[in-house]
């Protein structure tokens, strides 16, 4: 078997960098049963380009863990032979990644402009932020909280009826560029707020009594890049000193156990923590805004994909938060609420022990700032489509997620501190 591995390694040096064709690329799911099989995955990752989807780095792989990864087309047969030979349980989740990408755009809503039931590119989302604020001046206002590495404005929407001394909930989407369902949810949330205010008593109460800060896309440069160059891009697009590899994982870039567990110090890795906490303009803008509004922000929700999880602190340590029982019971009830619509099953719990340790995350950082209701949502699905969730699933995904978000928001409103 090692001879086979060496053979694969020799062939993989010429991995081309950009404007990738995903034709024939495969996504595998494996479940290594023991340390030896974990070692095989580690070796595979050391000799060729393996894009880990779940968990997001080979260093986090443990025996009996479900592992999803993407492989270049010309390597896929060799990798499959290797998996067979090693006796590792596996199956092919996606047989041809390009076909899955094309199939994402399956929604009937193919208007030229913005649509809540399709994936919108950044220019469309940016225009939408201006439009939704202009059309609903009594409920929505737009501000710029900073700019990205490439100079794009970072837009924040404030949603709520104006009033004095209001507490707030902060929601962000689009940390990781390829997780397109995430920005779709932030847009959906704002749509529901403006369309049902005054009609739905629950929504009306929430918007009368709380403000919602909604950041539709955190990692705008990365998001643009997934539309123009590489659909599978994850990080920011900043230059790294002394490296040809671009970008930092913005969700490993916060000052919460920074660059310890589950984060990489190597600029070429997808979980690179950056040169320092908040080295990225995008994470710094977000953190600065939250710090400036700490007296009013009482909850923090960050929306990611995929794997149907509702997580709370901590991810950078196995220690439990001081209000663990409370957060766990909220997550349990919110997951039940979410499942009530389409029976979508979510797993919930503290990040490190529920999935894997990951330092430098925004949810842990927000919690350590004193925001005691801090949650990470990992939206649909559990791997059938992974990051390429079809547009036909935007509406049901957003509808069910909204139920959980509203549940937690109501809880926060009743337990203001």
N, C-alpha and C positions, 0 to 999 in steps of 0.2 A: 504493500500500500504506500509506503514512504517513497518508493520509486515513482509511483504515480503522482504523488504530491510534488516531488521535485520537478517532474516533467511539466506539470501545470504551471509551476512557479517560473520556469525558464521562459515559457511562452507569454507571460503576463506583463513583461516589462514595457511593452509598447502601448500600454493603455493610453488612449488618446484623451485629451482633456475636455474639449468643449463642443457645444452645439451637438450634443449627443444624439445618436439615433437609438431609440429604445426597442427597435424592431428585434424580436427574437429574445430579448432579455426576459429572464424568468425570476419569479419570486418564490422561494422555497420556504416551507415551514418544517423545522426539525425539532425533535425533542431529545436532546442528548441524555442518555441514561446514567452516565457515570463520568468521572473526571477524565478518563481517557478520551471519551467522545467530545467533551468540552475542549480538550487539548487539540483535537483534530480541527475544530472550528477556529481556534486561536491560530493554528498554523496556516489554515486556509486564508485567514484575514491578513496574515503577515506576508503572504506571497502574492496575493492578488487583491484587486479592488473589490471589496465586499461592502455593500451598503446595507447596514443593519437597520431594519425598520422597527423591530421589537425584540429585545430591548435596543436602545439606540447606540450601543457600543458592545463590542465583543468582550470587553473586560467585565461586563455585568452578567455574562452568561454563566449559569449554574446548572448542575444536573437536574433533570426533570422539568426544566423550564422550557416553555414554548418559545421558539426563536424564529423570527421571520427575517429573511434577508434577500437582497437582490443581487443578481450576478449578470455580468456581461454575456451577450449572446454566444460569443465564440467559446466561452468557458463552461456553459451550462451543462453540456453533455459530460464533460470530464468531472464536473462537480457531482453530477448525479451518479456517475460510476463510483466516485469516491464514497458517497453517502451509502450506496448499496454495499460496497465492499466493507465498510466499517460497521455495517449492521445497524446504522442509526435510523430511527423511525423518521420518515419524512414524507411530505407530499408537496406537489407543486400547487401553490395558491394561485399564481397568475402565470399562464403559459406563454403569453406574448404581451409584454408590457405596453408596447406601442398600441396594440389593439385595445387594451384596457384604457389607455389614455384617450383614444378616439371615442371610446364608448362612454366616457364620462359625460360628454355633451349629448345626453339622450333626452333632455327635457323638451317639452313641446313649446315652452316659452322662448322663442328665438327672436325677440324684438331687437332692434338695433341698439337701443339704449339700455338703461338699467332695468334689471328684473330681479325680484327677490327669490325666484325659483331657478336661477341659473348662476353660474360663477361669473363674477364681474371682474374685469381687469382693474388695475389701480386708477387709471384715468377716469373710468366710469364711477368707481367708488368715491374718488375725490370730488367729482362733480355732484354726486348724490349727497355728500355731506353738506354741500352748499345749498342744494335744492331743498333738502328736508328741513333745514333750519329756516330758509326763506319762506317756505310754505306753512310752517308751524311756529311762528315767532313766540307764541305764548307758552310753548312747551319745549322747544329745542333751540339751543344756541351752540355756535361752533367757535372754537378757538384753536390757535396753533400753540402747541406746547414745546416745540423745538423743531429741529430739522435733522434729516438722516445724514449718513456719511456722504451720500451722493447729492445732498442738497434739496431733498424733497421735504415739503412741509408735513409735520406730523399733526394731523387733525384730531381734535377731541370734541365729542358732542356731549353737551350737558342736557339731560332730559329730565324734566320735572316742572311742576307748576311753581312760579316764583313765590317765595315766602321767606319769612325771616327765620334765622337759626335752624335751618334744615340740616339734618344729617344726610350722609350720602353713601352710596355703594359704587365701587369702581369695578368696571368690567372691561377686560381687554381681550382682543382676538389677534390671530396672525403673528404669534411669536416665531413659529417655525414656518418658513416660506411655503413649503409644499403642502401644508395642512389646510387646503382650500375651504373645507367645510367650516373652519373656524371663523374667518371673516364673514362668511355667509350668515352665521348665527348673529353676530353683532348687528348686521344690517336688519335682520329679521326682528330682533329685539326692539330696535327703534321703530320699525314699521308698526309692530303690534302696539307699542306705547301710544303712538299718535293716532292710530286707527280705532283703538278701543277706549281711549280716555273719554270719560263722560258717558260711555255706554256700558262698560264692564265695571261693576262697583269695586272689584278687587284691584284692578289696574288703576282706577281713578284714585282710590285711597293711597296706594303706593306712591303715585306721582304727586299727590297733594302733600304727602308727609315726608317723602324722601326725594333726593336728587340722585340720578344715575349718571355717572361719568362713563361714557362709552368710547373706548379707543378702538376703532374698527380694524386697523392693521398696525401692529407694532413695528414689524420688520418689513417696511415698505420696499426698500431696495431689493431685498431677497424675493419678495412677492413678485415684483416686476420681472425679476430675472427668471422666475419659474414660468412666466408667460412668454418670455422672449428667447431664452437660451436653453435652460435646463429645468424641466418640470420637477425634477427630484431634488433641487437645491433646498437646503435647510437653514443655513446660517445667514448672518448679515453679509455685506459685501465690502467690508473695510479691508484695507491693506494691513498686513502683519509684517512688522520689522523683521528683516532677516529671513523671510520665507516667501516662496512664490505662491503659497496657498492663501486664498482670501477668506475672510469672514470669521466670525466668532459665533458660538451658539449663544443667543441672547438669554436663554433660560439657564445658562450656567454662569452668567456674568454678574449676578447680584452678590452683595456682601452678606451671604448666609452660608457659612462653612465653605467659602469660596475656594474652588479648585482642589477640594479634598476628594471625597467619595464620588465616583461616577461622573467625573469631569476630567477632561484631558488637558495636559499642558502643551500638547503639540498642535501647532497651527493648522496642520493638514487634517486633523481629526474632526469628525462631525460634532463632537461634544467639547470642542476647544473652549476653554473658560475665558479666553481673552488675556490681555497683558496685565490687567488689574481689574478689581471690581468696578463696574460701571465704565469700563473703557470704551464701550460702544455708545455713540451719541443717542441711540434709540432707548437703551436701558437707562441712561442717565436722565433723559427727558422725562421718562415715566417715573423714575424714583424721585426726581426733584419735585414733580407735581404732587406726588403722594405725600412727600415730606411737608410740602407747603400747606397741605390740606388735612394733616393728620388729626386735627381736632374735630373734623367733621366726617371723615371717611370711617365707617364702622364695619364695612365688609369689603372683601376683595375676591373677585371671581376671575380666573384666567382660563380661557377656552382653547383647548388643544384637540388633536386627534392622533391616532385612533386607538381604540380598545375598550370603550364603554366602561369608564372608571369615574368615580367621584372621590377625589383624594383630598386630604388635608395634611397639615404639617405633622411630623417633619419628614423631609426627604434627605436632608444632609446628615441626619443622625437617627439612630434607632430609638432615641429617647422620645417619650410621648409628650405632647403639649400639655400644659397644666389643665386646660379644660377639655381633655381628651374625651371624657364621657359625653359631654355636651355636643362636641363636634361629631362624634360617632353617631349619636342618636339623630342629629340633624341630617347627616349624610344618609343614614338608613331610611329615614322618612322621605327625604327628597328623592332617593332612588326608587322608592315604592311609588311615589307620585309620578315620576318619569315613566315607570313601567305601566302605569294605569291606562295609557293611551294605545300603545302598539305592542305592549308586552316586551319591550326591549329591556334586557337584563343588564344591570350595572353592578359592578363590584365596587365596594367602598372601603375606605380605611386610610390610615396614615401612609404617606407615600413610600417611605423606605421599606416598610414591612409588607405593604400590599403589592408593590411591583418590584422596585429595586432602589438602592440608594442613588441620589443625584444631588450634588451640592450646587449652590449658587442659583437656586430657583426663585422666581419672583414671589411665589406663594409663601415660602418659608420666610423670605425677607420681609414681606408685608406683615406677617404674623409677629415677627420679632420687633417690628416697629410699633407694635401694640394694637394692630388690627386683629381682633380675636376671632373673627369669622372669615377665614381665608380658605378658599377652595379652588382646586384644579379640576376642570371637567375634561375628560378624554372622550370625545364624541364617537359616533359610529365610524366604522363597524368593528368587528373583531378580527378582520384580516382577509375576508373574501375579496374586498376591493382595496383595503388599506387606505393609502393616501389618495386613491383615485375613486372616491365615492361618487357614483353617478348622480347627475343633477336631479333625477327623479326622486332621490332620497333627501334632497335639501329640505323640502317642506315637512315631511314627517320627522326628520331629525330635529329641526328647529322647533316644531310644535311640542315635541316631548321634552326637549331641553328647557324650553320656556316654563313648563310646569314645575320643574325642579328649581329653576332660578326664582320663580315667583314664590315657591314654598319657602325657600331660604330667606328671601327678601322680607316676607311677612314675619318670619321668625325674628329676624334682626330688628324689624320695626317694633315688635313686642318686647324685645330685650335690649333696648338701647342702653348704652353705658357711657 
